[in-house]
């Protein structure tokens, strides 16, 4: 068996090869062809000693976020001085660059995500100002505000039902609720709740890795119950579409609590689930945990769900 050092060396060499030559060129022009390493490398940049999203590569940033990747970007680690230095503000002038339909879509999306509670009227006001600035702060958007805000919001929320001629209703997101999704308007006939069948191995995995952060535990626990609507897998505010083979891919950022020496055994690990519908009432797939966990627990778990109309 390779030592830990050798395994890291082999991995580093492999990732270097994956990120070079024609593969890197393909990733640069076709975001869907990126490996996770290439995607995160292209989508991030180091500024003031911190890893941040590189909004000059907006397509890669959007694709990473839409697949649940944080690529090691953690705005909570910044000091208050750095945050103040980098603080930007979304203004009325930025809002005025949108046409009326885009303004309605932005307010609708903000309301769906819980950033806005006033009417969806396309008008600038205190509510829109607060919501937009809270959104760009949470998302770490600091450049090309109008373009990046619109693209980020419409990736997270389906705004296709927003029109100029119809009254607009939006269901605010409810915290810790399976129903808090961008597809809140989906018909009951097309909505299913899939509940994980008894799975001892999955439960043991969570117990063996008890030092996971609360957010990571919440994401793993979110695999116990999954909502499907209109052919999409709903996860938080994201609606995940299947690939050409009918496979849904859900990524989980794996973080662990730090000890007294400010050390964590988790870096920026990723776990991911691959799920597919089998018939109308069965969801099946596998959960792949970080390979660094090989010494503690298996790296793959079978998942099977029984689905029923909500």
JOUR-V494495 format. One record per residue. N is the residue number from 1. NEAR is the number of other C-alpha atoms within 10 Angstrom. Layout:
n=N near=NEAR
n=N near=NEAR
This chain:
n=1 near=5
n=2 near=8
n=3 near=8
n=4 near=10
n=5 near=9
n=6 near=11
n=7 near=13
n=8 near=13
n=9 near=12
n=10 near=13
n=11 near=12
n=12 near=12
n=13 near=12
n=14 near=11
n=15 near=15
n=16 near=13
n=17 near=12
n=18 near=16
n=19 near=19
n=20 near=12
n=21 near=10
n=22 near=10
n=23 near=15
n=24 near=19
n=25 near=13
n=26 near=14
n=27 near=18
n=28 near=18
n=29 near=12
n=30 near=12
n=31 near=18
n=32 near=13
n=33 near=15
n=34 near=22
n=35 near=16
n=36 near=14
n=37 near=14
n=38 near=21
n=39 near=24
n=40 near=22
n=41 near=16
n=42 near=22
n=43 near=24
n=44 near=22
n=45 near=17
n=46 near=11
n=47 near=10
n=48 near=9
n=49 near=8
n=50 near=15
n=51 near=17
n=52 near=21
n=53 near=28
n=54 near=21
n=55 near=20
n=56 near=15
n=57 near=14
n=58 near=18
n=59 near=20
n=60 near=27
n=61 near=24
n=62 near=22
n=63 near=18
n=64 near=19
n=65 near=18
n=66 near=19
n=67 near=16
n=68 near=19
n=69 near=23
n=70 near=22
n=71 near=23
n=72 near=18
n=73 near=18
n=74 near=13
n=75 near=15
n=76 near=9
n=77 near=11
n=78 near=14
n=79 near=10
n=80 near=10
n=81 near=9
n=82 near=12
n=83 near=14
n=84 near=10
n=85 near=9
n=86 near=13
n=87 near=14
n=88 near=16
n=89 near=16
n=90 near=21
n=91 near=15
n=92 near=13
n=93 near=10
n=94 near=13
n=95 near=21
n=96 near=13
n=97 near=12
n=98 near=16
n=99 near=10
n=100 near=16
n=101 near=14
n=102 near=19
n=103 near=21
n=104 near=22
n=105 near=26
n=106 near=27
n=107 near=28
n=108 near=32
n=109 near=28
n=110 near=26
n=111 near=23
n=112 near=28
n=113 near=26
n=114 near=17
n=115 near=21
n=116 near=24
n=117 near=18
n=118 near=13
n=119 near=16
n=120 near=22
n=121 near=16
n=122 near=20
n=123 near=16
n=124 near=15
n=125 near=10
n=126 near=11
n=127 near=15
n=128 near=27
n=129 near=17
n=130 near=14
n=131 near=20
n=132 near=23
n=133 near=19
n=134 near=17
n=135 near=21
n=136 near=20
n=137 near=17
n=138 near=11
n=139 near=14
n=140 near=19
n=141 near=23
n=142 near=19
n=143 near=14
n=144 near=11
n=145 near=19
n=146 near=16
n=147 near=13
n=148 near=19
n=149 near=21
n=150 near=16
n=151 near=15
n=152 near=22
n=153 near=21
n=154 near=18
n=155 near=19
n=156 near=22
n=157 near=23
n=158 near=21
n=159 near=20
n=160 near=8
n=161 near=11
n=162 near=20
n=163 near=14
n=164 near=13
n=165 near=7
n=166 near=8
n=167 near=9
n=168 near=15
n=169 near=14
n=170 near=19
n=171 near=19
n=172 near=20
n=173 near=21
n=174 near=14
n=175 near=11
n=176 near=10
n=177 near=10
n=178 near=17
n=179 near=20
n=180 near=22
n=181 near=27
n=182 near=26
n=183 near=23
n=184 near=20
n=185 near=13
n=186 near=13
n=187 near=10
n=188 near=12
n=189 near=10
n=190 near=13
n=191 near=20
n=192 near=21
n=193 near=19
n=194 near=22
n=195 near=18
n=196 near=18
n=197 near=12
n=198 near=12
n=199 near=13
n=200 near=8
n=201 near=15
n=202 near=19
n=203 near=11
n=204 near=12
n=205 near=16
n=206 near=15
n=207 near=11
n=208 near=11
n=209 near=14
n=210 near=13
n=211 near=18
n=212 near=21
n=213 near=14
n=214 near=13
n=215 near=14
n=216 near=16
n=217 near=18
n=218 near=12
n=219 near=16
n=220 near=20
n=221 near=13
n=222 near=15
n=223 near=19
n=224 near=17
n=225 near=16
n=226 near=19
n=227 near=24
n=228 near=24
n=229 near=21
n=230 near=16
n=231 near=15
n=232 near=17
n=233 near=23
n=234 near=23
n=235 near=22
n=236 near=21
n=237 near=21
n=238 near=21
n=239 near=24
n=240 near=19
n=241 near=15
n=242 near=17
n=243 near=10
n=244 near=7
n=245 near=7
n=246 near=13
n=247 near=16
n=248 near=18
n=249 near=19
n=250 near=20
n=251 near=20
n=252 near=21
n=253 near=19
n=254 near=22
n=255 near=21
n=256 near=21
n=257 near=15
n=258 near=14
n=259 near=10
n=260 near=7
n=261 near=6
n=262 near=7
n=263 near=11
n=264 near=14
n=265 near=14
n=266 near=17
n=267 near=13
n=268 near=15
n=269 near=18
n=270 near=21
n=271 near=18
n=272 near=20
n=273 near=21
n=274 near=17
n=275 near=22
n=276 near=19
n=277 near=19
n=278 near=13
n=279 near=7
n=280 near=10
n=281 near=14
n=282 near=16
n=283 near=20
n=284 near=16
n=285 near=19
n=286 near=15
n=287 near=20
n=288 near=18
n=289 near=21
n=290 near=17
n=291 near=14
n=292 near=16
n=293 near=14
n=294 near=11
n=295 near=8
n=296 near=10
n=297 near=17
n=298 near=15
n=299 near=16
n=300 near=18
n=301 near=15
n=302 near=15
n=303 near=21
n=304 near=21
n=305 near=23
n=306 near=16
n=307 near=21
n=308 near=15
n=309 near=14
n=310 near=13
